[in-house]
Amino acid sequence: MAPPNNRLMIKVTSTLNKCLYRATGGVIGGRFGKANILLLTTTGRKSGRKRTTPLLYLKDGDDFVLIASNAGDDRNPAWWVNLKADPHGQVQVGWARTGVTARQASAEEKARLWPRITDIYPGYDEYTTRTTREIPVVILTPAEPA
């Protein structure tokens, strides 16, 4: 489990990143090394309130691929728990916002995507050593226009 000060640091950094991303359309806060960042908005499973989280992502065709690593914590990240309760969310990439539907990648999809993911952020491999839980790969499929 991540020490409490790590959780606080992640929360503060995420809040700052989210504000800068929204203010600049991702010009500031839209990249982390080789990885692109999006803003994911989910609905809180208990509160019903909208929750927005900046996350590294990989494009796979039209889909967005996320890793529910929670920095290797033994608990799933809140955004993933929220999506399991209600798979509908929204992503912001740059200024564009898109409705999405989430699902967990199959074992075959995870095996195909994991090397691409760790190429853009090798830290995910280390996160697997910090926890006994299976770290989910989450696929967000853009919603069909109404």
C-alpha positions in Angstrom: 0.0 0.0 0.0 1.2 3.5 -0.8 2.2 5.6 2.2 -0.3 8.3 3.1 2.1 11.1 2.0 2.3 9.4 -1.5 -1.5 9.6 -1.7 -1.5 13.2 -0.7 1.2 14.0 -3.2 -0.7 12.2 -6.0 -3.9 14.1 -5.0 -2.2 17.5 -5.0 -0.4 16.8 -8.3 -3.6 15.5 -9.9 -5.6 18.5 -8.8 -2.9 20.9 -10.2 -2.6 18.9 -13.4 -6.4 18.9 -13.9 -6.6 22.7 -13.4 -3.7 23.5 -15.8 -5.1 21.0 -18.4 -8.5 22.5 -18.4 -7.2 26.1 -18.6 -4.9 25.3 -21.5 -6.6 22.5 -23.4 -3.8 20.2 -22.4 -1.0 22.4 -23.7 0.2 22.3 -20.0 -0.5 19.0 -18.3 -1.2 17.0 -21.5 2.0 15.0 -21.5 4.1 13.1 -19.0 7.4 12.0 -20.7 6.4 9.9 -23.7 2.8 9.5 -22.5 -0.2 11.6 -23.3 -2.7 12.6 -20.6 -6.5 12.9 -20.8 -9.0 14.0 -18.3 -11.5 11.2 -17.3 -14.8 12.2 -15.7 -16.8 9.6 -14.0 -19.9 9.6 -11.7 -19.2 8.9 -8.1 -20.8 5.6 -7.1 -21.8 6.8 -3.7 -22.1 10.6 -4.1 -23.4 10.8 -7.6 -21.1 13.7 -8.2 -18.9 14.1 -11.2 -15.2 13.3 -10.5 -12.4 14.2 -12.9 -9.0 12.5 -12.9 -5.9 13.1 -15.2 -4.6 9.8 -16.5 -2.0 8.5 -18.9 -3.5 6.9 -21.9 -2.7 5.0 -25.1 -4.8 5.2 -28.3 -5.8 1.8 -29.8 -7.8 2.6 -32.9 -10.6 4.8 -31.7 -10.4 3.5 -28.1 -8.5 5.0 -25.2 -6.6 2.5 -23.0 -6.0 3.2 -19.3 -4.2 1.4 -16.6 -6.0 1.1 -13.2 -2.7 0.9 -11.4 -3.3 3.4 -8.5 0.5 3.6 -8.4 0.7 -0.1 -7.3 -1.7 0.4 -4.3 -3.6 -2.7 -3.2 -6.9 -0.8 -3.9 -8.3 -0.1 -7.3 -8.4 3.6 -8.1 -11.7 5.3 -7.4 -12.2 6.2 -11.1 -12.2 2.5 -12.0 -14.5 1.5 -9.1 -16.8 4.3 -10.3 -16.7 3.0 -13.9 -17.5 -0.6 -12.8 -20.6 0.8 -11.1 -21.5 3.0 -14.1 -19.4 2.4 -17.2 -20.4 5.7 -18.8 -17.9 8.6 -18.6 -16.4 11.4 -20.5 -12.8 12.0 -21.7 -11.2 15.3 -22.5 -8.3 15.3 -24.9 -7.0 18.7 -25.7 -10.2 20.8 -25.9 -12.3 17.9 -27.3 -14.7 16.1 -25.0 -16.1 12.7 -25.9 -18.6 10.4 -24.1 -17.1 6.9 -23.5 -18.2 3.5 -22.3 -15.6 1.5 -20.2 -14.9 -2.2 -20.0 -12.0 -4.2 -18.7 -9.7 -5.6 -21.3 -9.7 -9.4 -21.9 -6.5 -11.4 -21.1 -5.7 -11.4 -24.8 -6.2 -7.7 -25.2 -4.1 -7.0 -22.1 -1.3 -9.2 -23.4 -1.3 -7.3 -26.7 -1.6 -3.8 -25.1 0.8 -4.2 -22.1 4.1 -3.9 -24.1 2.8 -0.7 -25.8 1.7 0.7 -22.5 5.0 0.0 -20.7 6.9 1.5 -23.7 5.3 4.9 -23.0 5.4 4.5 -19.2 7.7 1.7 -17.8 6.6 2.5 -14.3 3.6 0.3 -14.8 5.8 -2.8 -14.6 7.1 -1.7 -11.3 3.6 -1.1 -10.0 2.8 -4.8 -10.6 5.5 -5.7 -8.0 3.9 -3.4 -5.3 0.6 -5.2 -5.2 -0.9 -8.7 -5.3 -4.0 -7.5 -7.1 -4.3 -7.9 -10.9 -3.9 -4.4 -12.3 -6.7 -3.9 -14.8 -6.3 -2.6 -18.3 -9.4 -0.5 -19.1 -10.7 0.2 -22.5 -12.8 3.3 -23.1 -14.8 3.1 -26.3 -16.2 6.4 -27.7 -20.0 6.6 -27.5 -22.0 6.6 -30.7 -23.2 10.1 -31.6 -26.9 10.5 -30.8 
